[in-house]
Amino acid sequence: MARRVHQPLENQEFDFILSLAPGPVLAYFIGTWPKALDACRAMDALVGELAEEYGTRLTTVRTDMTRCPEPVRRYGVTGAPTVVLVKDGEAVASQAGPMTREEFREFLDSHL
């Protein structure tokens, strides 16, 4: 996982990262249960690469759904992996399930 991807350990840390972000935030929710783990691992490298590519235009936060349940409830996340694009604290777009690089870029470009 690239160093541009923050990994909060609790709800308050997630909120703190969002409060400091200078612009949009990509919240990437992962699951650690067996059925979600493989799909999340497959997306990890892609999330890291795109975090580097988009640089300062986007803050990326990788969040374990079981460790940070409050953002999961707040943004209506029901499965993993899920990405939620947050602007000014509000979810403006979300996508559940694994994505290809092209699908992910299209998601980001159409909502940034």
Wavefront OBJ file of the C-alpha trace (Angstrom):
o trace
v 0.000 0.000 0.000
v 1.444 3.346 -1.049
v 2.409 5.884 1.576
v -0.185 8.297 0.186
v -2.911 6.038 1.568
v -3.856 6.757 5.186
v -4.977 3.812 7.323
v -6.970 4.956 10.357
v -7.254 2.601 13.290
v -10.416 4.028 14.848
v -13.429 6.222 14.091
v -11.914 9.405 15.522
v -8.769 9.010 13.433
v -10.880 8.591 10.282
v -12.752 11.812 11.073
v -9.493 13.623 11.865
v -8.004 12.677 8.491
v -11.166 13.880 6.728
v -11.069 17.174 8.627
v -7.482 17.851 7.509
v -7.931 16.866 3.869
v -7.538 19.874 1.569
v -10.028 18.502 -0.968
v -11.951 15.362 -1.892
v -11.352 12.131 0.019
v -11.546 8.627 -1.387
v -12.654 6.385 1.465
v -11.756 2.799 0.573
v -13.542 0.329 2.845
v -12.114 -3.166 3.205
v -13.350 -6.294 4.942
v -11.194 -8.854 6.702
v -13.672 -11.722 6.644
v -12.825 -14.573 4.250
v -15.282 -13.781 1.432
v -14.179 -10.123 1.233
v -10.465 -10.540 1.849
v -9.413 -11.725 -1.619
v -11.345 -8.983 -3.435
v -9.926 -6.339 -1.091
v -6.367 -7.595 -1.513
v -6.801 -7.446 -5.269
v -7.887 -3.784 -5.036
v -5.154 -2.695 -2.592
v -2.433 -2.255 -5.208
v -4.776 -0.411 -7.546
v -5.906 1.974 -4.800
v -2.269 2.696 -3.939
v -1.310 3.312 -7.561
v -4.224 5.653 -8.166
v -3.513 7.505 -4.913
v -0.019 8.205 -6.255
v -1.319 9.119 -9.702
v -3.952 11.573 -8.440
v -1.485 13.003 -5.924
v -2.608 16.114 -4.085
v -5.977 16.234 -5.882
v -7.229 13.403 -3.677
v -6.677 12.148 -0.127
v -7.097 8.380 0.146
v -8.128 6.588 3.333
v -8.096 2.759 3.557
v -10.536 1.759 6.275
v -11.161 -1.637 7.867
v -14.943 -1.896 8.257
v -14.738 -3.764 11.572
v -12.275 -1.329 13.170
v -14.094 1.853 12.072
v -17.823 1.067 12.109
v -19.037 4.684 12.387
v -17.948 5.757 8.859
v -19.435 2.494 7.551
v -22.835 3.478 8.976
v -22.491 7.139 8.008
v -21.848 6.370 4.339
v -24.147 3.349 4.067
v -21.411 0.855 3.225
v -22.808 -2.685 3.115
v -20.005 -4.723 1.575
v -16.311 -4.822 0.868
v -14.532 -3.576 -1.065
v -16.406 -0.290 -1.395
v -15.112 3.142 -2.350
v -16.882 6.339 -1.363
v -15.877 9.740 -2.713
v -16.394 12.347 0.005
v -16.480 16.109 -0.572
v -16.983 18.493 2.336
v -17.952 15.566 4.579
v -20.719 14.365 2.249
v -20.642 11.256 0.072
v -21.001 12.294 -3.565
v -20.474 8.866 -5.163
v -19.867 5.265 -4.166
v -19.089 1.973 -5.837
v -19.197 -1.485 -4.265
v -17.177 -4.428 -5.492
v -13.870 -4.796 -7.282
v -13.105 -2.536 -10.240
v -10.639 -2.581 -13.097
v -8.143 0.257 -13.439
v -10.254 1.789 -16.224
v -13.476 1.568 -14.212
v -11.768 3.106 -11.190
v -10.317 5.995 -13.226
v -13.715 6.618 -14.816
v -15.334 6.646 -11.353
v -12.793 9.166 -10.049
v -12.701 11.379 -13.135
v -16.469 11.638 -13.378
v -16.838 12.766 -9.748
v -13.729 14.832 -8.995
l 1 2 3 4 5 6 7 8 9 10 11 12 13 14 15 16 17 18 19 20 21 22 23 24 25 26 27 28 29 30 31 32 33 34 35 36 37 38 39 40 41 42 43 44 45 46 47 48 49 50 51 52 53 54 55 56 57 58 59 60 61 62 63 64 65 66 67 68 69 70 71 72 73 74 75 76 77 78 79 80 81 82 83 84 85 86 87 88 89 90 91 92 93 94 95 96 97 98 99 100 101 102 103 104 105 106 107 108 109 110 111 112
